Amino acid sequence: MAQNPFNPLNQTCWNCTDIQTGTSEDYSSTTHVLSKESMVVLSVISAFASLIGSIGNALVLLAVLKNETLRTIPDLFITSLAFSDFTVCALFLPMSIYHLHHPDAKDENMSFYLAKIFLGHTSMVASATNMFAVTVDRVFAIRFPFKYIATMTTAHALVEIAVVWIISLTFGALYTRQLISSLHIAFYSVILLFSTMIMYVYIFVTAKRQENRIQDITRISDGSAVEKKVAKTIFTVVGIYAICWLPTLLLPAVVNPSSKPIEFRRGFFWVQTLLACNSALNPFIYCMRNHKYRSAFSKILRIKRFSDRP
């Protein structure tokens, strides 16, 4: 029986076309799928995203390290996400470029291959889980503002972030040891993504209602405005992440992986590159949306020409 081409999480599709595993022997080499021009373009895109993403996410991490004002609970979740994005840009993308031009790297260096797929899948799960966790935090902050202030502490946030990374590392390890497939990771990530989007609808509806009720209380209104701005920033990150995920989900509906495996695999190279390059965009969103990050970035990048003068 033919596989359903409109099933984006088709088990056969994900097993035989996954760039990481390359279980199909006929199409496991990029030279059999991509033209030289396509390989060059993909390499240039990945290299550019790797460069600006590594610098941008490193700036986020340094900004939080050097500025106490950037250590609020939402900032801690953003830091966790930035660390995940940094591993993608600084490690996974360069490894992907190498693998693109050396498709036999799996046979020549198994450790390199395993490290690549571990980083790729761990960071994918970490991104989705971090955004889900920070969204849950925003739901409580806006829906129950007084209870949130009284009960939520930095220690609680750090425990939640630790749980996020335990889940992410577990998924990465299970996939590397072939105990789960890409289907499971994709399904998990998509469920969290849709749940996150639904929660943001709830956040904005609740925030609007509260804003209408407390317009005459300046102190609370100001606090509500801050929470709403933080929620909008994170929603922008989630929205762009969803846009980058969309081609991955739609590809099996556009190109049947059963009847057109080469065309599907060729398209998968492009949509996976787009998904990985998303990690380079987030630091610029923080910078555009938050004055504290802009100020911290400018201080880090400022050249103090006379710093050595007495």
C-alpha positions in Angstrom: 0.0 0.0 0.0 1.3 3.4 -0.9 2.3 5.8 1.9 0.1 8.8 2.4 2.0 11.8 1.0 0.0 14.2 3.1 1.2 12.7 6.4 4.0 15.1 7.6 5.1 12.6 10.3 5.1 9.5 8.1 7.3 6.9 9.8 8.8 5.6 6.6 9.4 9.1 5.3 11.3 10.2 8.4 13.4 7.1 8.6 14.5 6.9 5.0 15.1 10.6 4.3 16.6 11.9 7.5 19.8 13.7 6.7 21.3 12.6 10.0 20.8 8.9 9.6 20.8 8.4 5.8 19.3 4.9 6.0 18.6 4.8 2.3 21.8 3.5 0.6 20.9 4.8 -2.8 20.5 8.4 -1.7 22.8 8.6 1.4 25.4 10.7 -0.4 24.9 14.4 -1.1 26.6 14.0 -4.4 23.7 11.9 -5.6 21.1 14.4 -4.5 22.5 18.0 -4.7 24.2 19.8 -7.5 27.5 21.5 -6.8 25.8 24.9 -7.0 23.2 23.9 -4.4 25.9 22.6 -2.1 27.8 25.9 -2.4 24.6 27.9 -1.7 23.7 25.8 1.3 27.3 26.0 2.6 27.3 29.8 2.3 23.9 30.2 4.0 25.0 27.9 6.8 28.4 29.6 7.2 26.8 33.1 7.4 24.2 31.9 9.9 27.0 30.2 11.9 29.0 33.3 12.1 26.4 35.9 13.0 24.5 33.4 15.2 27.6 32.4 17.2 28.5 36.1 17.7 24.9 37.1 18.6 24.2 34.3 21.0 27.6 34.7 22.6 26.7 38.4 23.2 23.5 37.3 24.9 25.4 35.0 27.2 28.0 37.6 28.0 25.3 40.3 28.6 23.6 38.1 31.2 26.9 37.2 32.8 28.0 40.9 33.1 24.6 42.5 34.0 22.6 41.7 37.0 19.6 43.5 35.5 19.4 40.8 32.9 19.0 38.0 35.4 15.2 38.1 35.8 13.4 34.8 35.5 12.4 35.4 31.8 16.0 36.3 31.1 17.2 33.0 32.6 15.0 31.1 30.1 16.3 33.3 27.3 19.8 32.5 28.4 19.0 28.8 28.3 17.6 29.2 24.8 20.6 31.3 23.7 23.0 28.5 24.9 21.0 26.0 22.8 21.2 28.4 19.8 24.9 28.9 20.3 25.6 25.2 20.1 23.7 25.1 16.8 25.5 28.0 15.3 29.0 27.4 16.7 29.1 23.6 16.4 26.2 22.0 14.5 26.2 24.2 11.4 30.0 24.0 10.8 29.8 20.2 11.2 26.9 20.1 8.8 28.9 22.1 6.2 31.7 19.6 6.6 29.3 16.6 6.3 27.7 18.2 3.2 31.1 18.1 1.4 32.3 14.9 3.0 29.3 12.5 2.8 31.5 9.6 3.8 32.3 11.1 7.2 30.1 8.6 8.9 32.2 5.7 7.7 35.5 7.5 8.2 34.8 9.0 11.7 31.9 7.6 13.6 32.6 9.8 16.6 32.2 12.9 14.4 28.9 11.6 13.0 27.5 10.7 16.4 28.5 14.1 17.9 26.7 15.8 15.0 23.4 14.0 15.3 23.5 14.3 19.1 24.0 18.1 19.0 21.4 18.5 16.3 18.6 16.6 17.9 19.5 17.8 21.5 19.4 21.4 20.4 16.1 20.9 18.5 14.4 19.5 21.6 16.0 22.1 23.8 14.7 25.0 21.7 11.1 23.7 21.7 11.2 22.8 25.4 12.8 26.1 26.4 10.1 28.1 24.6 7.4 25.9 26.1 8.8 26.4 29.6 9.1 30.2 29.3 5.6 30.4 27.9 4.2 28.5 30.9 6.1 30.9 33.1 4.5 33.8 31.3 1.0 32.3 31.7 1.4 32.2 35.5 3.0 35.7 35.6 0.1 37.3 33.7 -2.8 35.2 35.0 -1.7 35.2 38.7 0.7 38.2 39.0 0.6 38.4 42.9 1.0 34.7 43.4 3.7 34.6 40.8 5.7 37.3 42.6 5.3 35.6 46.0 6.2 32.1 45.0 8.4 32.1 41.8 12.1 32.5 42.6 15.3 32.2 40.7 15.9 28.8 42.3 12.6 27.5 40.9 13.5 28.8 37.4 16.9 27.1 37.5 15.2 23.8 38.5 12.9 24.1 35.5 15.8 24.9 33.2 17.6 21.9 34.5 14.6 19.7 33.7 14.5 21.2 30.2 18.1 20.1 29.6 17.6 16.7 31.1 14.8 16.1 28.7 16.7 17.5 25.8 19.9 15.4 26.5 17.8 12.3 27.0 16.2 12.7 23.6 19.5 13.3 22.0 21.1 10.3 23.6 18.2 8.0 22.8 18.3 9.1 19.1 22.0 8.7 18.9 21.7 5.2 20.1 18.8 4.6 17.6 16.3 3.9 20.4 13.9 6.4 18.9 13.5 7.9 15.5 13.3 11.4 14.1 9.5 10.9 14.1 9.4 10.9 17.9 11.5 14.1 18.2 9.5 15.9 15.4 6.2 14.9 17.0 7.3 16.0 20.5 8.6 19.4 19.1 5.5 20.0 17.0 3.2 19.3 20.0 5.1 21.7 22.2 5.1 24.3 19.4 1.3 24.1 18.9 0.8 24.1 22.7 3.0 27.2 23.0 1.0 29.1 20.3 -2.3 28.3 22.0 -1.0 29.5 25.4 0.0 32.8 23.8 -3.5 33.4 22.6 -4.6 32.9 26.2 -1.8 35.2 27.4 -2.8 38.1 25.2 -6.5 37.7 25.9 -5.9 37.6 29.7 -3.4 40.5 29.6 -5.9 42.6 27.6 -8.7 41.9 30.2 -6.4 42.8 33.1 -5.3 45.9 31.4 -8.9 47.1 31.0 -9.6 46.4 34.6 -6.6 48.1 36.2 -6.0 51.1 33.9 -6.5 53.5 36.9 -3.9 51.8 39.1 -0.5 53.1 37.8 1.8 50.7 39.6 0.0 47.6 38.6 -0.6 48.9 35.1 3.1 49.5 34.6 3.9 46.0 35.8 1.3 44.6 33.5 2.8 46.5 30.6 6.3 45.1 31.3 4.9 41.5 31.5 3.0 42.0 28.2 6.2 43.4 26.5 8.2 40.3 27.6 5.4 38.1 26.4 5.4 39.8 23.0 9.2 39.4 22.7 9.0 35.7 23.4 6.0 35.3 21.1 8.1 36.8 18.3 10.8 34.2 18.9 8.2 31.4 18.9 6.4 32.8 15.8 9.6 32.9 13.7 10.5 29.4 15.0 7.1 28.2 13.8 7.6 29.8 10.4 11.0 28.0 10.1 9.3 24.7 11.1 6.4 25.0 8.6 8.4 24.0 5.5 9.6 20.8 7.3 6.0 19.9 8.0 4.7 20.7 4.6 7.4 19.1 2.5 6.0 15.5 2.6 2.6 17.0 1.4 4.3 18.8 -1.5 6.8 16.1 -2.5 5.8 12.4 -2.0 8.8 10.7 -0.3 7.7 7.3 -1.6 7.4 8.1 -5.3 10.0 10.9 -5.4 12.7 10.1 -2.8 15.5 12.1 -4.5 13.4 15.2 -4.8 12.2 14.8 -1.3 15.7 14.4 0.1 16.9 17.4 -1.9 14.1 19.5 -0.4 14.9 18.2 3.0 18.4 19.6 2.9 17.0 23.1 2.3 14.2 23.0 5.0 16.6 21.5 7.6 19.1 24.3 6.9 16.3 26.8 7.3 15.4 25.3 10.6 18.9 25.3 11.9 19.5 28.9 10.7 16.6 30.0 12.9 19.1 29.9 15.9 21.0 32.8 14.4 17.9 35.1 14.4 16.9 35.1 18.1 19.7 37.4 19.5 18.6 40.1 17.0 15.0 39.8 18.2 16.1 40.3 21.8 18.1 43.3 20.7 15.3 44.9 18.8 12.6 44.3 21.4 14.5 45.0 24.6 16.5 48.1 25.5 18.4 46.3 28.3 19.9 43.9 25.7 20.7 46.7 23.3 22.5 48.6 26.1 24.4 45.5 27.3 25.5 44.6 23.7 26.7 48.2 23.1 28.8 48.1 26.3 30.3 44.7 25.4 31.2 45.9 21.9 32.5 49.3 23.0 36.2 49.8 22.4 37.7 51.6 25.3 40.7 53.3 23.7 42.0 54.9 26.8 41.3 52.1 29.3 45.0 51.7 30.0 45.5 55.3 30.9 46.0 56.1 34.7 
